[in-house]
Amino acid sequence: MATDPATGTAGRTPVNVPHDELLQLASELAVKAGRMVAAGRAERGISDAGSKSSATDVVTEFDIASERLIVGGILAARPDDGIVGEEGTATNGTSGIDWLVDPIDGTTNFLYGLPGWAVSIAAATAEGTQVGAVYVPATDELFSAVKGEGAQLDGRPIHCSTTTDLALALVATGFSYLPERRALQAARIAELLPRVRDLRRVGAAATDLCSLAAGRVDIYFEEHLGAWDIAAGALIASEAGCRLGGLDGGEARPRSMLGATPALFDAIESLVLEIDARHST
């Protein structure tokens, strides 16, 4: 049985999961938080921006406010659930359901007034991610999925692309915040770019995974993410028919995420492994 890319778990004792209730809550809170911080930025700008893992890994007062709103909404509706948020929330629950929250995925985009940032909320059990919702305020789009029930965009089913030729593939990716990792990633891209149609760097893993799910890109890969970055998006992509794995030939996980339309997965995985082998010696 495949391991869930966000939670790192395989099949275990099942929990009675109210999927519809969880999805409604995730969707409502994602939209509410996204609209709140978008309006706040437009009205008063950003007065406080700090950094986390490096000088380029930014956090704003709106990240904190968004997480506070989402966590408060979850606890009001489901006080026995656990929650893990990017900006420090870590509450243990007793229900067997845990939430993974990225209050603003793509904070650099948000800081600079660029589109592409999103709010990502997922609910998981020991059996993996069960529901996910990603709201993209710039386009007012809500991506969502329930495990085993397919993926949707604003309530309509979506599916990954049907591209079969790697040379015609549009590839999305992201880069690490750490300079030494960026150097290796740049070397990989330099070899990959002549072999595909083109490259896109949106700046938010959740948005990229949803673009993969909707057939807007054919391939997505990134490394050194957090579980909250990919929990909802990976479920949405998987439910849209995308194939997920790791850049190193292993299983998909926050440290190593590769997604593609099924017809392209083996080709891009082999190519990346070949390129990385040359640069690791």
GIDAFEN-V805660 format. One line per field, one symbol per residue. ss: DSSP state (A for helix, B for strand, O for the rest). phi: phi as a letter, one per 40 degrees, with the letter a starting at -180 (. if undefined). burial: + if it has 9 or more other ideal C-beta (glycine too) atoms within 8 Angstrom, else -. A space follows every 10 residues. Layout:
ss: ???
phi: ???
burial: ???
This chain:
ss: OOOOOOOOOO OOOOOOOOAA AAAAAAAAAA AAAAAAAAAA AAAAOOOOBB BOOOOOOBBB AAAAAAAAAA AAAAAAAOOO OBBBBOOOOB BOOOOOOBBB BBBBBOAAAA AAOOOOOBBB BBBBBOOBBB BBBBBBOOOO BBBBBBOOOO BBBOOBBBOO OOOOOAAAOB BBBOOOOOAA AAAAAAAAAA AAAAAOOBBB OOOOAAAAAA AAAOOOOOBB BBBOOOAAAA AAAAAAAAAO OOBBBOOOOO OOBOOBBBBB OAAAAAAAAA AAAAAAAAAO O
phi: .ccccccgbb cbdcbcbcdc cccccccccc cccccccccc cccbgbbabb bbcaccccab ccdccccccc cccccccacc ccabbcchca bcbbcgbbbb bbcacgccdd ccgcchcabb bbbbbcchcb aabbbbccbf bbcaabdgbg bbbfgbcbac cbcbbdcbcc bbaabcccdc cccccccccd ccdcbbcabb bchacccccc ccccgcbbaa aabfcbdccb dccccccccc gcbbabccgc ccadcabbba cdcbcccccc cccccccccc c
burial: --+++++-++ ----+-+-+- -++-++++++ ++++++++-+ +----+--+- +-----++++ +++++++-++ +-+++--+-- +++++++-+- --+-+-++++ ++++++++++ +--+-+++++ ++++++++++ +++++++--- +++++++--- +++----+-+ --+--+--++ +++++--+-- ++-++++++- +++--+--++ -+++++++++ +++++-++++ +++-+-++++ ++++++++++ -+-++++--- -+++-+++++ ++-++--++- +++-++--+- -
